[in-house]
């Protein structure tokens, strides 16, 4: 049985994409219209959630796909859904 109340664990890793495009955290925060503090929380994998509009803005600013900057991290206790 799947626990629908469990938090999805995602890892955000866009530091390499920022480096490739020579963008600093401040520049990306301004382009995405997010506070530097919140972007830092995302970059350091401390965020509990991300709005799709924020993800869309980050992908546009870094010219990338969501799968290039987000990774699903399986929890050892996760159960796979039965079909």
Secondary structure by P-SEA (a helix, b strand, c coil): cccccbbbbbbbcaaaaaaaacccaaaaaaaacccaaaaaaaaacccccccaaaaaaaaaaacccccccbbbbbbcccccccc
